Amino acid sequence: MKKPALIILFLVMTIVVLSLFKTFLANRISTSGMVLGDIQQQISYYKTENAILSEKVYSMSSLTYVSKEAKNLGFVQNSGDFVLTNPLPIALKQ
């Protein structure tokens, strides 16, 4: 008669402990959701800033911008365009 009572008591205590653990874990997760939302908002902000800054870098390092700034500062003379190689004809005559 003692064994069934011990088994039932053990199962009831296990249920109580697991219920308390589930409540504790749910409380932890619910508060971390707000922190996660803030972090995602910061990530979005920094991705946008990164895109804007990379566009600025691209525009500042472009050859047209560099040549315009060099011309404004007087480092280059105005010269005609030059080509390193002659373009190939589109179709060869046979």
Secondary structure, 3 states (H helix, E strand, C coil): CHHHHHHHHHHHHHHHHHHHHHHHHHHHHHHHHHHHHHHHHHHHHHHHHHHHHHHHHHHHCCHHHHHHHHHHHCCCCCCCCCCCCCCCCCCCCC
